[in-house]
Amino acid sequence: MKKLAVLLPTFNAAPFIKDSVNSILNQTYKDFDLFIYDDCSTDKTAEIILEFEDSRLFYRKNEINYGVAKTLNRGLDELLPKYEYVARMDADDWAFPMRFEKQLDFLEKNQGYTMCGTQGYWLKDMKQNPESGWEYPVNYEYLKCYLLFGASFGHSSVVLRSVHLLNQNLKYNEEYITSQDFDLWTRMASKGLKFANLPNFLMKYRVLENSNHRSLQNRNKLIKINTTIISGYWSQFEIKMTPQQVYEYYYKSNELSKAEFLHKLINLIEVFNKLFKNTSTNFTEEDKKKYSYLLSRRILKYWKQSNTSRRNLKIWYLLISKVQFISKWRLVKSLIK
């Protein structure tokens, strides 16, 4: 069995794909094959790819436009049985030279782990080289819980251990037009598979102004899919949160009566208290602090969404008296920022 395959789907990425492919071919770790799956591009994507002269590059073109999830599954079907690891890459992103070297070193030393991601910079100008950036959690125990609030990995940063996905029959959900990665990560977590992010910044993610996620129609589709994913994942913590409740607590912005807001806020506090108590035992002290702060900020986010006055003393008293996962001083600080 070969060591590493890189799975790169593309569709009309002619302006970016050359840089993306070069960043992979110039990795310090050389023992890999790069498979590019073209989902029927109508621009010069194919022409650009075929100009590369590297024996490690393999080009596949779909007969029709399948969409990203089915294209990714086509790649997994071909690559998982033949390679020990499968790395993801996107046609508009860029990888630092030591990405694969560091990720495979982690996975070789941690045989029980299924997936390893990295930190990355989100940039409109890919020529920038920031000195710091927003970071995902790195440790498995915290990541399991962090997934309740977001995808937690840069999709094109991950490397997957093939045998674990094969044994659990895990692939992307082709019914989802977006958040396929988020859904897969939660199903991996639900099956007890372990994952981590490296602390190293080893990716640049391109932020496009005309991204599909930015349109109102596509954002509504994204929210609908995410509420389903998140609702299902809450059940893994023995906590029931319906898709409608997820929508209300995570996304919906509307003015509530004081009584209705207080009722829903009490429920949210009880959920977060239970979640923290049941899950934080194995956290590092640093992750406990980050986790408690995250939950506090999620309460603040819901408070803002409800358009309820933040000067209401009854709400402040309820928060200070009911919240158990953070000290009163840190709670107040987190809510007034």
Rosetta blueprint (number, residue, H / E / L):
1 M L
2 K E
3 K E
4 L E
5 A E
6 V E
7 L E
8 L E
9 P E
10 T E
11 F L
12 N L
13 A L
14 A L
15 P L
16 F L
17 I H
18 K H
19 D H
20 S H
21 V H
22 N H
23 S H
24 I H
25 L H
26 N L
27 Q L
28 T L
29 Y L
30 K L
31 D L
32 F E
33 D E
34 L E
35 F E
36 I E
37 Y E
38 D E
39 D L
40 C L
41 S L
42 T L
43 D L
44 K L
45 T H
46 A H
47 E H
48 I H
49 I H
50 L H
51 E L
52 F L
53 E L
54 D L
55 S L
56 R L
57 L E
58 F E
59 Y E
60 R E
61 K E
62 N L
63 E L
64 I L
65 N L
66 Y L
67 G L
68 V H
69 A H
70 K H
71 T H
72 L H
73 N H
74 R H
75 G H
76 L H
77 D H
78 E H
79 L H
80 L L
81 P L
82 K L
83 Y E
84 E E
85 Y E
86 V E
87 A E
88 R E
89 M L
90 D L
91 A L
92 D L
93 D L
94 W E
95 A E
96 F L
97 P L
98 M L
99 R H
100 F H
101 E H
102 K H
103 Q H
104 L H
105 D H
106 F H
107 L H
108 E H
109 K H
110 N L
111 Q L
112 G L
113 Y E
114 T E
115 M E
116 C E
117 G E
118 T E
119 Q E
120 G E
121 Y E
122 W E
123 L E
124 K L
125 D L
126 M L
127 K L
128 Q L
129 N L
130 P L
131 E L
132 S L
133 G L
134 W L
135 E L
136 Y L
137 P L
138 V L
139 N L
140 Y H
141 E H
142 Y H
143 L H
144 K H
145 C H
146 Y H
147 L L
148 L L
149 F L
150 G L
151 A L
152 S L
153 F L
154 G L
155 H H
156 S H
157 S H
158 V L
159 V E
160 L E
161 R E
162 S H
163 V H
164 H H
165 L H
166 L H
167 N H
168 Q H
169 N L
170 L L
171 K L
172 Y L
173 N L
174 E L
175 E L
176 Y L
177 I L
178 T L
179 S L
180 Q H
181 D H
182 F H
183 D H
184 L H
185 W H
186 T H
187 R H
188 M H
189 A H
190 S H
191 K L
192 G L
193 L L
194 K E
195 F E
196 A E
197 N E
198 L E
199 P E
200 N E
201 F E
202 L E
203 M E
204 K E
205 Y E
206 R E
207 V L
208 L L
209 E L
210 N L
211 S L
212 N H
213 H H
214 R H
215 S L
216 L H
217 Q H
218 N H
219 R H
220 N H
221 K H
222 L H
223 I H
224 K H
225 I H
226 N H
227 T H
228 T H
229 I H
230 I H
231 S H
232 G H
233 Y H
234 W H
235 S H
236 Q H
237 F H
238 E L
239 I L
240 K L
241 M L
242 T L
243 P H
244 Q H
245 Q H
246 V H
247 Y H
248 E H
249 Y H
250 Y H
251 Y H
252 K L
253 S L
254 N L
255 E L
256 L L
257 S L
258 K H
259 A H
260 E H
261 F H
262 L H
263 H H
264 K H
265 L H
266 I H
267 N H
268 L H
269 I H
270 E H
271 V H
272 F H
273 N H
274 K H
275 L H
276 F H
277 K H
278 N H
279 T H
280 S H
281 T H
282 N H
283 F L
284 T L
285 E H
286 E H
287 D H
288 K H
289 K H
290 K H
291 Y H
292 S H
293 Y H
294 L H
295 L H
296 S H
297 R H
298 R H
299 I H
300 L H
301 K H
302 Y H
303 W H
304 K H
305 Q H
306 S L
307 N L
308 T L
309 S L
310 R L
311 R L
312 N L
313 L H
314 K H
315 I H
316 W H
317 Y H
318 L H
319 L H
320 I H
321 S H
322 K H
323 V L
324 Q L
325 F L
326 I L
327 S L
328 K H
329 W H
330 R H
331 L H
332 V H
333 K H
334 S H
335 L H
336 I H
337 K L
